[in-house]
Amino acid sequence: MTKIQETTLEINLPALQNNLSFLKSKIKPSTKFMAVVKAYAYGSDAEQLALFLEKLEVDYFAVAYTDEGIALRKAGVTKPILVLHPLPIHFPELIAYKLEPSLYNEYVFDAFLIASEKEKEYPVHLKFNTGLNRLGFSAEDISTLENHLINNENIKVASVFSHLGASEDLTEKAFTLQQITSFKEITNRLLSLLNYKPLLHILNTSGILNYADIAQFDMVRSGIGLYGFGNDARFKEDFKPVVALKSVISQIHSITPNQSIGYNKGHIAKTTMKTATIPLGHADGIGRHYGKGKGFLTVHGKKCPIIGNVCMDMLMIDVTNVACKEGDEVVVFGENPTASEFAATAGTISYEILTAISQRIRRKVVY
């Protein structure tokens, strides 16, 4: 194994393939799979992961914004790309790069009709709100959509979808089932207006794990599951973390009692101790809320608390009880602890720590 010499985010492609295979094992072979690679593929490397997933024959990609889709196209991704939250100002670019917009209200729908007036059956996706109350048409909007859909040949509905709000929480099963029922009612009404059948999809990662028997429809979507997190302890052994954040010890200090460590005297030594400075800070995605003993890094398999305040580019850990030296490897998260476990120390979730990892950290793809 190559020794880590700088802060590095390792991206494990075999783990990604494992996670895709596991998720696909939960659905029928005929059900299409949409890989969500928004936010730089959850903080990793969207272009490399998408190209790899394309070879594994996923059917669709999803990004949050138009520029993310453009980056994938420039990298050579050819599969359809759904833009989940397009803004009208970017519609000309979206069309130029053959990206497919989610249309979620009348304002956005009308704007896209104008932008696509020279197109013929341009693929669009209709997003419906069934309870998350974030984006989406309501069931009452169907009558308004009817005229738009029947009288315009410049667009064609590629899919109709919604998003589950609590599919990972089985105590909220009644809420999720109501969302699924609402989606079925909406799509039944909508399909009666069309002379063709678009794809239908509502399941996210937790939905695939918990509701694939009743709501697969034509396609499923997964983001966090692809990167190794199922939000459910039952499946911890089935998912493999795709990314591992590692760093090195830059300097070791011997601290005497009553000496302070870091900005604002964030830690005062009560006894003689040894600290290690790590080239990683809140500008890299490790926020101040991990400091003052809440978070920890791992050195030679031992947990070392983050002490004092996290700086912009550095943080300090307590290595008093660890035999280590400058240049030794430090693990932030990976297989042990996982990103979920690391994030939990500061009361947050894997999504936040993964997507916060700065682009200035070098990515290293492991094949």
C-alpha positions as CSV (number, residue, x, y, z in Angstrom):
1,M,0.0,0.0,0.0
2,T,1.3,3.5,-1.0
3,K,2.0,5.6,2.1
4,I,-0.3,8.7,2.4
5,Q,1.8,11.8,2.1
6,E,-0.9,14.4,2.0
7,T,-4.6,14.7,2.7
8,T,-6.3,12.5,0.2
9,L,-9.8,11.3,-0.5
10,E,-9.5,7.7,-1.8
11,I,-12.3,6.6,-4.1
12,N,-12.9,2.8,-4.2
13,L,-14.5,1.8,-7.5
14,P,-14.9,-1.9,-6.6
15,A,-16.9,-0.8,-3.6
16,L,-19.1,1.3,-5.8
17,Q,-19.7,-1.7,-8.1
18,N,-20.6,-3.8,-5.0
19,N,-23.2,-1.2,-3.8
20,L,-24.8,-1.0,-7.3
21,S,-25.0,-4.8,-7.5
22,F,-26.6,-5.0,-4.0
23,L,-29.2,-2.3,-4.8
24,K,-30.0,-4.0,-8.1
25,S,-30.5,-7.3,-6.3
26,K,-33.5,-5.7,-4.6
27,I,-35.3,-4.8,-7.8
28,K,-36.5,-6.7,-10.9
29,P,-34.1,-7.0,-13.9
30,S,-36.6,-5.0,-15.9
31,T,-36.6,-2.0,-13.5
32,K,-34.3,0.8,-14.7
33,F,-31.7,2.3,-12.4
34,M,-30.9,6.1,-12.0
35,A,-27.6,6.9,-10.4
36,V,-27.7,10.2,-8.5
37,V,-24.3,11.9,-8.9
38,K,-25.2,15.4,-7.7
39,A,-22.8,17.5,-5.5
40,Y,-19.7,16.0,-7.1
41,A,-21.1,12.5,-6.6
42,Y,-21.6,13.2,-2.9
43,G,-18.3,14.9,-2.6
44,S,-16.2,12.3,-4.4
45,D,-15.6,12.7,-8.2
46,A,-18.7,12.9,-10.3
47,E,-17.0,12.6,-13.7
48,Q,-14.9,9.5,-12.9
49,L,-17.8,7.8,-11.0
50,A,-20.3,8.5,-13.7
51,L,-18.0,7.1,-16.5
52,F,-17.5,4.0,-14.4
53,L,-21.2,3.6,-13.7
54,E,-22.0,4.1,-17.4
55,K,-19.8,1.0,-18.1
56,L,-21.9,-0.9,-15.5
57,E,-25.0,0.0,-17.5
58,V,-27.0,2.2,-15.2
59,D,-29.8,3.7,-17.2
60,Y,-29.9,7.3,-16.1
61,F,-28.0,9.9,-14.2
62,A,-29.3,12.6,-11.9
63,V,-27.7,15.9,-10.9
64,A,-29.0,18.8,-8.9
65,Y,-28.1,21.7,-11.3
66,T,-27.4,22.3,-14.9
67,D,-23.6,23.0,-14.5
68,E,-23.2,19.5,-12.9
69,G,-24.8,17.9,-16.0
70,I,-22.6,20.0,-18.4
71,A,-19.5,18.8,-16.5
72,L,-20.6,15.2,-17.1
73,R,-21.2,15.7,-20.8
74,K,-17.8,17.3,-21.2
75,A,-16.2,14.3,-19.4
76,G,-17.8,12.0,-22.0
77,V,-21.0,10.8,-20.3
78,T,-23.6,9.9,-22.9
79,K,-26.5,8.4,-20.9
80,P,-29.5,10.5,-20.2
81,I,-29.0,13.1,-17.4
82,L,-31.9,14.4,-15.3
83,V,-31.4,17.9,-13.8
84,L,-33.4,17.8,-10.6
85,H,-33.5,21.5,-9.8
86,P,-33.0,23.4,-13.1
87,L,-33.3,27.2,-13.1
88,P,-34.8,28.9,-16.2
89,I,-31.7,31.1,-16.7
90,H,-29.8,28.0,-17.6
91,F,-32.3,26.4,-20.0
92,P,-30.4,27.4,-23.2
93,E,-27.2,25.6,-21.9
94,L,-29.3,22.7,-20.6
95,I,-30.7,22.1,-24.1
96,A,-27.4,22.7,-25.8
97,Y,-25.9,19.8,-23.8
98,K,-29.0,17.6,-24.1
99,L,-29.8,17.5,-20.5
100,E,-33.3,16.7,-19.3
101,P,-35.1,19.1,-16.9
102,S,-37.3,18.3,-14.0
103,L,-40.3,20.7,-14.4
104,Y,-41.9,21.2,-11.0
105,N,-44.2,24.2,-11.2
106,E,-46.0,26.3,-13.8
107,Y,-43.5,29.0,-13.8
108,V,-40.6,26.6,-14.7
109,F,-42.8,24.7,-17.2
110,D,-43.8,27.9,-19.1
111,A,-40.2,29.0,-19.2
112,F,-39.0,25.8,-20.6
113,L,-41.8,25.8,-23.3
114,I,-40.4,29.1,-24.5
115,A,-36.7,27.9,-24.3
116,S,-37.5,24.7,-26.2
117,E,-39.8,26.2,-28.9
118,K,-37.5,25.1,-31.7
119,E,-37.2,21.5,-30.3
120,K,-39.2,18.4,-31.2
121,E,-40.4,16.1,-28.4
122,Y,-37.6,17.3,-26.1
123,P,-37.5,14.9,-23.0
124,V,-38.8,16.5,-19.8
125,H,-39.6,15.1,-16.4
126,L,-42.6,16.1,-14.3
127,K,-42.0,16.3,-10.5
128,F,-44.9,16.0,-8.2
129,N,-45.1,16.8,-4.5
130,T,-46.6,14.0,-2.5
131,G,-45.7,15.1,1.0
132,L,-42.1,16.3,1.2
133,N,-43.2,19.8,0.4
134,R,-39.9,20.8,-1.2
135,L,-40.4,20.9,-5.0
136,G,-43.2,19.6,-7.2
137,F,-46.6,20.1,-8.9
138,S,-49.6,19.3,-6.7
139,A,-52.3,17.0,-7.8
140,E,-54.5,20.0,-8.4
141,D,-52.1,21.2,-11.1
142,I,-52.9,18.4,-13.4
143,S,-55.8,20.2,-15.1
144,T,-53.4,23.1,-15.8
145,L,-50.8,20.7,-17.2
146,E,-53.4,19.1,-19.5
147,N,-53.4,21.9,-22.0
148,H,-49.6,22.3,-21.9
149,L,-49.1,18.6,-22.6
150,I,-51.7,18.1,-25.3
151,N,-51.0,21.2,-27.3
152,N,-47.2,21.2,-27.4
153,E,-45.1,19.0,-29.6
154,N,-41.8,20.5,-28.6
155,I,-41.7,18.5,-25.4
156,K,-42.3,14.9,-24.4
157,V,-42.6,13.6,-20.8
158,A,-39.8,11.1,-20.3
159,S,-40.8,10.4,-16.7
160,V,-43.1,11.4,-13.8
161,F,-41.6,11.2,-10.3
162,S,-41.9,12.1,-6.7
163,H,-39.6,11.9,-3.7
164,L,-40.2,10.1,-0.4
165,G,-39.6,12.1,2.7
166,A,-39.2,9.4,5.4
167,S,-38.6,6.0,3.7
168,E,-35.7,5.2,6.0
169,D,-37.9,5.5,9.1
170,L,-40.2,2.5,9.5
171,T,-42.1,4.3,12.3
172,E,-43.3,6.6,9.5
173,K,-44.5,3.7,7.3
174,A,-48.1,5.1,7.2
175,F,-46.7,8.4,5.9
176,T,-44.6,6.7,3.2
177,L,-47.5,4.5,2.1
178,Q,-49.7,7.6,1.8
179,Q,-47.0,9.2,-0.4
180,I,-47.0,6.1,-2.6
181,T,-50.8,6.1,-2.8
182,S,-50.9,9.7,-3.7
183,F,-48.3,9.1,-6.5
184,K,-50.3,6.3,-7.9
185,E,-53.4,8.5,-8.0
186,I,-51.5,11.3,-9.7
187,T,-49.9,9.2,-12.3
188,N,-53.1,7.4,-13.1
189,R,-54.8,10.7,-13.8
190,L,-51.8,12.0,-15.8
191,L,-51.4,8.9,-17.9
192,S,-55.0,9.2,-19.0
193,L,-54.0,12.4,-20.7
194,L,-51.1,11.0,-22.7
195,N,-51.1,8.7,-25.6
196,Y,-47.8,7.2,-24.4
197,K,-46.4,5.9,-21.1
198,P,-43.5,7.8,-19.5
199,L,-41.3,6.2,-16.8
200,L,-42.6,6.4,-13.3
201,H,-40.3,6.5,-10.2
202,I,-40.5,7.4,-6.5
203,L,-38.1,5.1,-4.7
204,N,-34.8,6.5,-3.3
205,T,-32.1,4.4,-1.6
206,S,-34.2,3.7,1.6
207,G,-37.2,3.2,-0.6
208,I,-35.4,0.5,-2.5
209,L,-34.5,-1.3,0.7
210,N,-37.9,-1.0,2.3
211,Y,-40.6,-0.6,-0.3
212,A,-39.3,-2.3,-3.5
213,D,-42.1,-4.9,-3.3
214,I,-44.9,-2.3,-3.8
215,A,-43.4,0.8,-5.5
216,Q,-40.7,-0.1,-7.9
217,F,-42.7,1.3,-10.8
218,D,-40.4,1.6,-13.9
219,M,-37.2,3.0,-12.3
220,V,-35.6,3.6,-9.0
221,R,-33.0,6.2,-7.9
222,S,-30.1,5.9,-5.6
223,G,-27.5,8.4,-4.4
224,I,-26.2,7.7,-0.8
225,G,-26.6,4.0,-1.2
226,L,-24.2,3.9,-4.2
227,Y,-21.6,5.5,-1.9
228,G,-22.0,2.9,0.8
229,F,-24.7,4.1,3.2
230,G,-28.1,2.5,3.5
231,N,-29.3,4.5,6.5
232,D,-30.3,1.2,8.1
233,A,-28.2,-1.0,10.4
234,R,-29.8,-4.1,8.9
235,F,-27.8,-3.6,5.7
236,K,-24.5,-2.3,7.1
237,E,-22.6,-5.4,5.9
238,D,-24.0,-5.2,2.4
239,F,-22.8,-1.7,1.6
240,K,-19.1,-0.8,1.2
241,P,-17.9,2.8,1.8
242,V,-16.7,4.2,-1.5
243,V,-14.6,7.0,-0.1
244,A,-11.9,7.2,2.7
245,L,-10.5,10.5,3.9
246,K,-6.9,10.2,5.1
247,S,-4.3,12.7,6.1
248,V,-0.8,12.8,7.8
249,I,0.8,14.2,10.9
250,S,2.5,17.4,10.1
251,Q,4.0,18.2,13.5
252,I,4.0,16.8,17.1
253,H,4.1,19.0,20.1
254,S,4.8,18.2,23.8
255,I,2.4,20.3,25.9
256,T,2.9,21.0,29.6
257,P,0.1,21.6,32.1
258,N,-1.8,24.9,31.7
259,Q,-0.6,25.6,28.1
260,S,-3.3,26.4,25.6
261,I,-3.8,24.8,22.2
262,G,-5.3,26.5,19.2
263,Y,-7.3,29.7,18.6
264,N,-9.1,31.3,21.5
265,K,-7.3,29.0,23.8
266,G,-9.7,26.3,22.7
267,H,-8.1,23.7,24.9
268,I,-6.1,24.1,28.1
269,A,-3.9,21.1,29.1
270,K,-4.6,19.8,32.5
271,T,-1.6,17.4,32.4
272,T,1.4,16.8,30.2
273,M,0.2,15.7,26.8
274,K,1.3,15.2,23.2
275,T,-0.6,16.7,20.3
276,A,-0.4,16.2,16.5
277,T,-1.2,18.9,13.9
278,I,-3.1,17.6,10.8
279,P,-3.3,19.5,7.5
280,L,-7.1,19.5,7.5
281,G,-9.6,22.2,8.6
282,H,-13.0,23.7,8.2
283,A,-12.1,24.9,4.7
284,D,-11.8,21.2,3.8
285,G,-15.1,20.3,5.3
286,I,-14.2,19.4,8.9
287,G,-16.3,22.0,10.6
288,R,-15.6,23.7,14.0
289,H,-18.4,21.6,15.5
290,Y,-16.0,18.6,15.4
291,G,-13.6,20.4,17.7
292,K,-13.2,20.5,21.5
293,G,-13.3,16.7,21.9
294,K,-16.4,15.9,19.9
295,G,-14.8,14.4,16.9
296,F,-11.8,12.1,16.6
297,L,-9.3,10.9,14.1
298,T,-7.7,7.5,14.1
299,V,-3.9,6.9,14.3
300,H,-2.6,3.4,14.2
301,G,-6.1,2.1,15.0
302,K,-6.5,4.3,18.1
303,K,-9.1,7.1,18.5
304,C,-7.5,10.5,19.0
305,P,-9.9,13.3,20.0
306,I,-9.9,16.6,18.1
307,I,-8.9,19.2,20.7
308,G,-9.4,22.9,20.7
309,N,-11.0,24.7,17.8
310,V,-10.7,23.4,14.3
311,C,-8.7,26.0,12.2
312,M,-9.3,26.8,8.6
313,D,-6.5,24.6,7.3
314,M,-5.4,22.6,10.3
315,L,-6.7,20.8,13.4
316,M,-5.0,19.3,16.4
317,I,-5.5,15.9,18.0
318,D,-4.5,14.3,21.2
319,V,-1.9,11.6,20.6
320,T,-0.7,11.3,24.2
321,N,-1.3,7.6,24.3
322,V,-0.3,6.7,20.7
323,A,3.2,5.8,19.6
324,C,3.4,7.9,16.4
325,K,5.7,10.3,14.5
326,E,5.5,13.1,12.0
327,G,4.5,11.7,8.6
328,D,2.3,8.9,10.0
329,E,-1.0,8.3,8.4
330,V,-4.2,9.6,10.0
331,V,-7.7,8.2,9.1
332,V,-10.7,10.6,9.3
333,F,-13.2,8.1,8.0
334,G,-13.5,5.1,5.6
335,E,-14.3,1.6,6.7
336,N,-13.6,2.3,10.4
337,P,-14.9,4.7,11.4
338,T,-17.4,5.1,8.5
339,A,-18.5,8.6,7.4
340,S,-21.8,8.0,9.3
341,E,-19.9,7.2,12.5
342,F,-17.6,10.2,12.2
343,A,-20.5,12.5,11.4
344,A,-22.5,11.3,14.4
345,T,-19.8,12.6,16.7
346,A,-20.9,16.1,15.8
347,G,-24.6,15.3,15.6
348,T,-24.9,15.3,11.8
349,I,-25.2,12.7,9.0
350,S,-23.0,11.1,6.3
351,Y,-24.5,13.3,3.6
352,E,-23.2,16.5,5.2
353,I,-19.6,15.3,5.8
354,L,-19.3,13.7,2.4
355,T,-20.6,16.6,0.4
356,A,-18.6,19.1,2.5
357,I,-15.2,17.7,1.5
358,S,-13.3,20.4,-0.3
359,Q,-12.3,20.2,-3.9
360,R,-8.8,21.2,-2.9
361,I,-8.3,17.8,-1.4
362,R,-6.6,15.4,-3.9
363,R,-8.8,12.6,-5.1
364,K,-7.2,9.2,-5.6
365,V,-9.1,6.5,-7.5
366,V,-8.5,3.0,-6.3
367,Y,-9.3,0.3,-8.9
